[in-house]
């Protein structure tokens, strides 16, 4: 196992364990299976385990596993505050104590604001006294590192990086999201600010393996390296020194062993020009099934009405390259689950975006198409609920 380092020079395994997708049995996490897999990962050198308050049963499962095996001091636990459910400072403390109880621990190594969306949301949390609360927890050692996870545009991500002296951050990043979400520009920005960057969705929830176009699958199968689709995606990430660790939701011993092997020898700079060219070829095969030729460059931004144009097109394309369910879920996360909505339907057809688009995309027309596909009845109902509850 290779290790990279956090702000305090503590070693973090380049491969991390994402604990959202533990296998279930009779509606509950199969604790014996999860334990065998987690301990295989620990044996292989993985020391970073990521969970969240809203991952049903995950915190408790990790607590049981690490307590049984007496290895709490060998590993790091990353957990997340569901700030969108918090209404007061007392609520902060109650939730945190519940997490400690579930995890059977007295401290959390890496604590994140879960899906922090924008500066307005952070300002709202500051109004609840979160900065003082964080400082208290850091001083007591109950939180060792404070950070945030993020879905959304590069610009808003960079603003959040500058909003507080964070210890680390987490972004969705993979070769298909190189120029969407926080993207490479966000990765570089955070790294230049001295922030370790943890990567989620390196395989797009498995989509860069199971839902690749047939031509892409054929090219990978015929490549002389013998690398699997997952290995290509992981090596692309491990090649970048700005990446601190890569979360993988591994749910079989075979998958763990395969990923451990890749993590043991995929060093920064080892990805050749030919390898990069091959990834670009695979991206072209994926993009050929997309509806809008948006590269995520962001020249169309900012929209006067707040529409996140690159994100809308990215989600719209996902409907055709992956699945409607994944596309609509991601779109919901990045538009209505934030303080200021960024939905495609907010477009008033002013046309300012089209003047700057280097791809010559008919943005106004395509945004209408995207809104029709993405903003379903369920989406509109959920948007209304959020507005009424003022969760964000």
Secondary structure, 3 states (H helix, E strand, C coil): CCEEECCCCCEEECEEEECCCCCEECCEECHHHHHHHHHHHHHCCCCEEECCCCCCCHHHHHHHHHHHHCCHHHCEEEEEECHHHCCCHHHHHHHHHHHHHHHCCCCEEEEEECCCCCHHHHHHHHHCCHHHHHHHHHHHCCEEEEEEEECCCHHHHHHHHCCCCCCEEEEECCHHHCCCCCHHHHHHHHHHCCCEEEEECCCCCCHHHHCCCHHHHHHHHHCCCCCCHHHHHHHHHHCCCCEEEEEECCCCHHHHHHHHHHHHHCCCCCCCHHHHHHHHHHHHHHHCCCCCCCCCCCCCCCCCCCCCHHHHHHHHHHHHHCCHHHHHHHHHHHHCCCCCCCCHHHCCCCCHHHHHCCCCCCHHHHHHHHHHHHCCHHHHHHHHHHHHHCCC
